[in-house]
Amino acid sequence: MTSLIHSINARYGTYRGYIRLALARLSAKTGRIDSYLHFEPASIQRLVFVCLGNINRSAYAEAYTRHRSHFPTCSIGLSTTTGAPATDLAIQKAADRFIDLTSHKATNISDFEQQEGDLFLVMEIRHANILRERYGQDARILLLGSLPKRRYVHIHDPHTLSSDYYTSCFNRIEESTRALLSVLDAQKETQQQTSKEQRQDTSTTHA
């Protein structure tokens, strides 16, 4: 029994995290959260990672994205103090992956200015619902963990939890972010190819 509890805590944070993931997957299968599972990459101009405190999950997602891509990105918290640093354990776990969180400063949603083309990338369904209520139906909102083949439509908050779960949490964030960037890179290549073909057509027309 002890080993089972340790396994759950290491993989899902807590038993509550495991249950919330199961319920989120059920919501995905039944179509109740379809609007949070799809997006149009062509319209995206900035990635906005969102969690509660902006000192663990979204902080790492932003830093990891900046490490791997030049795509415009930022992160915010739904209930935090603007200027708060990342947690010590988040900084340590990020450093283990050659990601620097030492200069991260949290941004509360009240201090955030939405821009056209923003894609909100959330960790939990409740985060998506809060954003939908605040910004309306036109806001682009995606569950970050919905992108990999094995969906983690609930990425539980690691705050105050075990070192092992921080590792699991950051692994899922990395896997999800890589999948996101892959989609965006493919869209960029398609746009570049289309633009090249249009230029060639124009050149042929004027020849």
Solvent accessible surface area in square Angstrom, and as a share of the most:
residue,aa,sasa,rsa
1,M,174,0.78
2,T,111,0.65
3,S,88,0.56
4,L,98,0.49
5,I,87,0.44
6,H,109,0.49
7,S,44,0.29
8,I,26,0.13
9,N,52,0.27
10,A,18,0.14
11,R,110,0.40
12,Y,17,0.06
13,G,4,0.04
14,T,41,0.24
15,Y,139,0.53
16,R,157,0.57
17,G,1,0.01
18,Y,87,0.33
19,I,63,0.32
20,R,78,0.28
21,L,5,0.03
22,A,48,0.37
23,L,103,0.51
24,A,5,0.04
25,R,59,0.22
26,L,93,0.46
27,S,10,0.06
28,A,15,0.12
29,K,175,0.74
30,T,81,0.47
31,G,34,0.32
32,R,179,0.65
33,I,11,0.06
34,D,68,0.35
35,S,72,0.46
36,Y,15,0.06
37,L,12,0.06
38,H,122,0.54
39,F,38,0.16
40,E,128,0.57
41,P,30,0.19
42,A,60,0.47
43,S,39,0.25
44,I,13,0.06
45,Q,110,0.49
46,R,35,0.13
47,L,0,0.00
48,V,0,0.00
49,F,0,0.00
50,V,0,0.00
51,C,3,0.02
52,L,60,0.30
53,G,17,0.17
54,N,0,0.00
55,I,32,0.16
56,N,4,0.02
57,R,1,0.00
58,S,0,0.00
59,A,1,0.00
60,Y,0,0.00
61,A,0,0.00
62,E,24,0.11
63,A,18,0.14
64,Y,13,0.05
65,T,0,0.00
66,R,136,0.50
67,H,116,0.52
68,R,129,0.47
69,S,27,0.17
70,H,193,0.86
71,F,51,0.21
72,P,73,0.46
73,T,7,0.04
74,C,25,0.15
75,S,7,0.05
76,I,1,0.00
77,G,0,0.00
78,L,22,0.11
79,S,78,0.50
80,T,33,0.19
81,T,98,0.57
82,T,69,0.40
83,G,35,0.34
84,A,26,0.20
85,P,81,0.51
86,A,4,0.03
87,T,25,0.15
88,D,123,0.64
89,L,47,0.23
90,A,0,0.00
91,I,41,0.21
92,Q,98,0.44
93,K,26,0.11
94,A,0,0.00
95,A,59,0.45
96,D,93,0.48
97,R,55,0.20
98,F,175,0.73
99,I,7,0.04
100,D,98,0.51
101,L,3,0.02
102,T,91,0.53
103,S,88,0.57
104,H,23,0.10
105,K,122,0.52
106,A,1,0.01
107,T,38,0.22
108,N,26,0.13
109,I,12,0.06
110,S,77,0.50
111,D,93,0.48
112,F,28,0.12
113,E,140,0.63
114,Q,75,0.33
115,Q,98,0.43
116,E,151,0.68
117,G,1,0.01
118,D,4,0.02
119,L,0,0.00
120,F,0,0.00
121,L,0,0.00
122,V,0,0.00
123,M,2,0.01
124,E,3,0.01
125,I,36,0.18
126,R,109,0.40
127,H,1,0.00
128,A,0,0.00
129,N,75,0.39
130,I,80,0.41
131,L,0,0.00
132,R,34,0.12
133,E,155,0.70
134,R,128,0.47
135,Y,52,0.20
136,G,29,0.28
137,Q,146,0.65
138,D,136,0.70
139,A,9,0.07
140,R,91,0.33
141,I,5,0.03
142,L,0,0.00
143,L,1,0.00
144,L,0,0.00
145,G,1,0.01
146,S,7,0.05
147,L,40,0.20
148,P,10,0.06
149,K,215,0.91
150,R,124,0.45
151,R,87,0.32
152,Y,22,0.08
153,V,1,0.00
154,H,11,0.05
155,I,0,0.00
156,H,19,0.08
157,D,36,0.18
158,P,0,0.00
159,H,79,0.35
160,T,116,0.68
161,L,46,0.23
162,S,52,0.33
163,S,48,0.31
164,D,70,0.36
165,Y,1,0.00
166,Y,3,0.01
167,T,48,0.28
168,S,21,0.13
169,C,0,0.00
170,F,0,0.00
171,N,72,0.37
172,R,22,0.08
173,I,0,0.00
174,E,23,0.11
175,E,64,0.29
176,S,0,0.00
177,T,0,0.00
178,R,99,0.36
179,A,26,0.20
180,L,0,0.00
181,L,12,0.06
182,S,70,0.45
183,V,57,0.33
184,L,11,0.05
185,D,79,0.41
186,A,55,0.43
187,Q,41,0.18
188,K,115,0.49
189,E,116,0.52
190,T,80,0.47
191,Q,87,0.39
192,Q,103,0.46
193,Q,94,0.42
194,T,62,0.36
195,S,43,0.28
196,K,97,0.41
197,E,80,0.36
198,Q,109,0.49
199,R,151,0.55
200,Q,95,0.42
201,D,91,0.47
202,T,72,0.42
203,S,73,0.47
204,T,102,0.59
205,T,107,0.62
206,H,147,0.66
207,A,120,0.93
